[in-house]
Amino acid sequence: MTNVAPSDLTEYITSNFRQIQTQLGWQDSDEIHTIIHKTLEWYGVDTEAEATNLKKLHALADMAVWRHALNDVSLDYNFSADNASYSRSQQADMIRKNLDAATTEALVYMPSYSIIVSASDDHPDWTE
């Protein structure tokens, strides 16, 4: 994989999550900076130039975007007014589903991810 230029991750996030930015009012760069910082932390590097695996970088960025979005809407609530009901929790539910999918994709890149293989025969009834 090739090195990621400093503006590439910002461009990736803004081009792939434009609707999220609009819906949640991410007008300044603070949100993007926070997402990039979390992405690089999970990647285990200090700079984008050190993040050489684009698939890993993008998977972690996707997860960071949805995590940040869920944090932004987590305190929204449902309410009724003027004979109408407003279900703001639906937004959180959809973001949570997207976060779950992004987490599934990014899980193998997380520092705490591990697979444990055991040679013990805990289930002798599974053998023929």
DACOR-V988362 format. One line per field, one symbol per residue. ss: DSSP state (H for helix, E for strand, C for the rest). phi: phi as a letter, one per 40 degrees, with the letter a starting at -180 (. if undefined). psi: psi as a letter, one per 20 degrees, with the letter a starting at -180 (. if undefined). A space follows every 10 residues. Layout:
ss->???
phi->???
psi->???
//
This chain:
ss->CCCCCCCHHH HHHHHHCHHH HHHHCCCCHH HHHHHHHHHH HHHCCCCHHH CCCHHHHHHH HHHHHHHHHH HHHCCCCCEE ECCEEECCHH HHHHHHHHHH HHHHHHHHHC CCCCCCCCCC CCCHHHCC
phi->.ccccdcccc cdccccbdcc dcccgccbcd ccccccdcdc cccgbcbccc ccbcccdccc cdcccccccc ccbcccbcab afgbbbbccc cccccccccc cccdccdccc cccabbbbcc bcbccccc
psi->qrqpqhighg ggghhikghg gghjknhaig gggggggggh ghhkrhqhhi niohggghgh ggghghgggh hhihjqrqrq qlkqponhih ghggggghgg ghgghigiiq hipqppppiq mimhiiq.
//
